[in-house]
């Protein structure tokens, strides 16, 4: 929290100089020298936009030519928060369907199963809609908060217990130290009870919380962290779990000081990656470690610092490389004592061996939890200020467009040569379609 406050204050200070993009540096020969930060301007063609009022969480989903997202006023207010789900036909963007209005705020990502659209809310509701016309099929309270990504396998829903909050029989929110949450979709639709009772899997790894989870071909891969073990270091279990047999396939125990299960799981072919404060690569089938890179504080002094953050949502994989952002900023070095030139807030690494390829630390923006997008060998990054575009292989900055101020927690969604992103208009948020070149 303190780091976020410092970052915000730093950006406010930088914004004072933003219009001129100048700052003063001192050297021995010239006491005051004006350095102009020149970056190539990027001409972006806007196609259309939709006013979403407030910023939705990272829940949107693109299926075929339809884009589903949230419309609602989620700015700080004492009023009751409400939202709607909207569906946009990307081939005819004037064709927009809106759901009925719901009280509260969404808590999970969208999940589409055949003709159904599913999302959870912070009020412990699971909302199930017909994905075609967004009519309500069922709104059902469930025992465990539906949060983060939700996966489906053979009619059952699975999600992580990152919030580890459930409602007990008295309606009170309590901690629940279990791992994977399971619920049957049809049973939820047919449920007549006030609260649907969920199941819990993987009791063997009864950690504090799951922090990342991926489902592929009936195998659930997840990270769970237990701070009570190994004293101050904690232990992270990296687990592959067979949903058919309800048994573990393999497990790796990672005991690293300060690792704290920060990271994201990425699957590429027969390999599975864990990218966080360290970089790990495993054989997906056996769990055998193929390689890992863990930087020490001594390394931080002499090389680029490569890590994601606890809040990271996803990582872009393209042409043998991973592209991701983090919360580092131009003042990170002053907080840690490590050289500022070793910090980057946009990073590209080689998926073959985890080595650093290129990175950037841009001055008037923090990438925060942004997910880059690729089109025509170009990397598009929607920062909290400006849209930036790079050559994917070299990291050369192609250009910056200052008309597109993101929310700092964005993704870019690609449909043909159309890119969709969320833009901060100060008093509201727009979903904007731009043409990629």
N, C-alpha and C positions, 0 to 999 in steps of 0.2 A: 504493500500500500504506500509506504514512504517513497519507494522508487517511482511509483506512478505520479505522486504529487510533485516530486522533483522534476520529472519529465515534463509535466504540464507547465510548471513555472518556467522551465527552460524554453519551451516552445513559445510561451507568451513573450519572453524576452527577445527571442529571435524574430518574432512577428513584427516587432517595432521597426526592424530593418528590412522587412520583407519586400517592400515596394522597390527599394533601390538595390536590394541584394548585395549590400556592401558591408564589410566589417573591417575594423582597424586591427592591424597587427604591429608589434614593435620589434625592431631588430637593431643591431648595433650601428648600422650605417644611416638608416632613416628612422627617426623616432616615430613618425606616424606615416604609414603607407596605406593607401586605399586599395584594397584588392576586390575586383569585381568578379563575382561568381557567375560566369557566363555558361549557360547550358542551351543546347539547341532547342528551339521551339518546335512543338509537334502540332500539326494541323489535324484535328480530328473532326470527322463529319458526324454530327448528331442526327439520328434518324427519328426518334420519338422518345417521349418520356411519360411516366405515370406517377402522380403524386401519391406517396404512401403515408403522408402526414408525419409519422414518427418512424424511428429506425427499428426495423424488426431484428430479432436475433438471427443467427446464421442458420436459417431453417429452410431456405428456398430449395426448390428442386426443378430440374428441367427434364421433361420426358417427351421425346419426339419433338414436335413443334409447339408444345405447350409449356408455359412457365408458370409455376405455382409459387406464390409468396404471400406475405402477411401485410395487411393494411390496418393501421391503428395508431392511436396517439399514445406513445410510450415515453413521452418526455416527463420530467419530474413534475408531478402534480398530485394534489390531494384528491382529485376526482377519481371515480371508479374507472379503471382501465378497461378498454374494450378493443376488440380486434375482429377483423374479417379475413377470410382467406379469399384470394383472388386468383383467377386463371386467365392467362393472356395467350391468345393465339399469335405466335410470332410471325406467321405468314400473313396475318391480318390483325395488327396490333390494336385496331379500334374495337375488335371483338373481345370484350372483357366480361367474364362472369364473376359475380361476387356471391359469397356464402352469406348466411344469416350472421348476425352479430353475436359474438360470444364475450362473456365477462372474464376478465383476467388477462393473462399473458401467456404466450406459448413457451414451452420449456424443452421441447424436443425438436429434432429435425423431422421433416416430412418423410413418410414412407408410403410408397405406392405398391399395392398388391392387387394385381389384376385390375378390377374396376373400382378399387377402394383407395381413398387417400386418408392417411392416419397421422395424427399429431397429438402430443400431450400438452397439458397446461400446468402452470404452477399451482393450481387448485386441485391437483391430483385427478384431473379428468383426462380420459382418453376420448378424443373426438374422431369419429369415423364418418367420412363423407363419401358420397358417390363422386368419383373423380370427374365424371362427364359434366354434370350440371351443378355440382357442389351442394346437393341436397343432403340434409343430415340423415344418416343411417342410425347412429347411436352416439350418445354422450354418456359415458360411464365412469364413475369414480373407481379408481383402483387403489389397492393398499399401498403400493410403492410408487413414488414420484417417477413419471415417465420423462427421462431427461437424456439429452445427448442423442446419438444415432440409435435408431431402433432397427433391428434386423428380423427377417422372417425366414423360417425354414419349416417346410411341411406343415403349414397352418399354425405354427407357434411363433410368438413374438419374443425377442430377446433384447434386453437393454442392460446398460451398465448402471451400477448403483453409485455413481460419482457423488451424489448429494447425501447418500446413506440416510435418507429421511423416509419414514413411513408414518402413516396414521394408525394409532392403536385403536382399540375398541371404543375408547372414550373420545376419539377424534383428535387426540393430541399428537403433535409431531414428535417422534422419538428417533433415536439413532438405531440403525439396523446394520450390524456388522456381518453382512452376507455379501456374496459376490454377484453372480449373474442372476438377473430377474427373468422369469419365464411366465408367459401368459398365452392362453389359447385364444385366437382371434374370434372364432365362432362362438366360444363360450362367453366371451365379453359381449358380443352382439346379443346373445340369448339371455344374458344375466338379468335376473329380476331382483337381486339383492341390492342394497344401497351401495355396498362396496364390494368390488370383485377381489377375491383373494388370489394373490399371485403365488408362484412357486419360486424356490431359490435353488440354484445349482452350485456345484463346485465348493461345497462346505470344507473340503480338504484344504482349500486356500482361503481361510477365513481372515482375510486382511482387512484393513481399514476401509479401503475403497478401490474400485476399479477405475483406472485413469485413462485407459485406451482399450478399444475392443474392435475386432474385425472378424467378419464371418465369411468363409469361403468353402463351398462344397460340403457343408455339414460339419466343418471343423471351425470351432470358435477359438480365436487367438486373443489373449488379453493379458494386461499387466495389472497386478494388484500389489499394493504396498502395505506392509505391516511395520509400523514404527516401534512396536513393543519388542521386536526381536533385534539381536545384534546391537543392543544398547543404542548409542547415538547414531549409528550408521543407518540402521533400518535395513530391510531386505525387500527387494523387488522380485516377485515371481513372474516370469514370462512363461505363459502356459498355452498349450494347444489342447483343446477339449473336444472329444467326439460327441456330438449331440445325439447320434443314433444309439450309442451304447452307454452314454452318460459316464464316460470314463476319460481319464487323461491320456493323451497321445504322447506327450513329452512335457517336461518342465525344466526351465533353467532358472537358477537362483542367482540373482545379481546383487552382491553386497558391495555398495559403493558409497562412501561418504558424500553427502549432499546430492546423491542421484535422485532420491525422492520420487522415483517413478515418473519423472518428467519426460515426456516424449510422445511419439506417435508411431504406430505400426504401419508399415508399408509392405505390400506384397508385389513382387515383380517376378513372374515366371515361377521357377522352383526355389526362389530365395525369399526370405522374409527379413525385413529390416526393422530395427528399433533405433529411432533417431531422437535424441534428447540432449542431455548434457554429455552423453557419449554417443558413439556411432557403432552399431553392432549389426552383423550380418550372419544369418543362420540358414542352414538347409531347412526348407519348409517342412519336408516330410519327416526328418529324423530329429530336428532341433539341434543338430550339431553346429557349434559355432565355427564359422568360416574365417571371420576376422573381427577385430574390434579396435577402435581408437578411443582412448580416453585421455584428454589433455589434463595436465597438471598445472598448478599455479606457476611453475617455472616455465612451462610451455606458453602460458598466457603472456609472458614478458617478451617472447621472441617470435611468435607466429600468430597468424589470424585465429581469433577465438571463434570456434564453430560450435554453436548450440542452438537448439530451439527453446521454446518456453513452455511452462506448464499449460498455458492457455491455447497452445497451437491447435488449430482445427484440422489442417490437412497440409499435405506437401505435394507439390507438382512433380511428377516424373515425366521426363521427355528425353528421348534419344540417348538413353544411358546415363542420365544425370538427374539429380534431385535439385529442385529450386524451392527455397523457403525463406520466410522472414522471421524476425524476432522483435523484441522490444528494446534493443540497444538504440542509443541515440548519441548525438555529438558530445554529450557530457558524461558518457558512461565511464570513460577513463578517469575523470576527476572523482568519481565515486569509489572506484576500486583501486586506483593507484597503478593500474596496468596501462601501457601505452595506448592512447586513443586511436592511433592508426591501426591497431590490431582488432578494432571493433568494426563489424559490418552489420547492417540491418536488412540486407538482401544478400543471400548466399547461394552459390551453386557448388555442389560437390559431385564427384564421380561415383556412380553406383557400383562400379567394379571393385574399388578398394577404399572408398570413403575419403579420398584425397580432395583437397580444396582446388577448385577450378577458377572461380572469380567471385567477386563480391562488390558491394557498394555501400557507402554510408552517406545518404543524402541529407543535406543540411537542414532544410526547412520542412522536414517531414519525418514521421516515425511510422514505420511499416506496421508495427503493432502485430495484429494477428491476421494479416492479409494473406490471401492465397493467390499466388500469381496464376496467369493463364498464358498459353502459348498458341500462336497462330502464325503460320508462314515463317517459322524459325525466329519469331520475335516473342519476347517475354513481356507481357503487360502486367504492370503492378499498380493497383489502385490504392495509393497511400492515403493517409488522413488529410494530406494536402497534395493535390496534383496527381495526374496520371503519367506514369513513366514507362517508357518502352526501351528495351535493350535487345541487342543481338544475342541469341540464346547461347551460341558457342563461345563468344569472346567476352561478353559482358559489356561491349561498347554501348554507350548511351545513344540511342537513336534520337530521342527527343522527349520533351516534357510539355504537357498541356495543363495550363494553370486554371482552365475553366472547370476542371473536374476535381472538385474537392470531395474525397471520400469520407466515410465515417470512421475510418481507422480500424474497422472490424469487418472487412469486406471480402467477398469472392468476386471473380469475374466468371460469368457463365457464357459458354460459346455455343452458338447455333449458326451453322454455315459460316458466313463471314460477318456475323453480327455478334458483338460482345455486349453483355448485360452487366451493369454494375450499379451500385447505390451511391448517390451523390448528395452531399450535404449542402442544402440551400439555406442554411442558417435557421430559418423558421420552419423548415420541413425537410423531408427526405424524398428524393425522386429516384425511381428506377429509370435508368437511362440506357437506351440502345445506341451504340456507336458502331460505325463501320470500320472493320479491321482491314488493313492493307497487306 
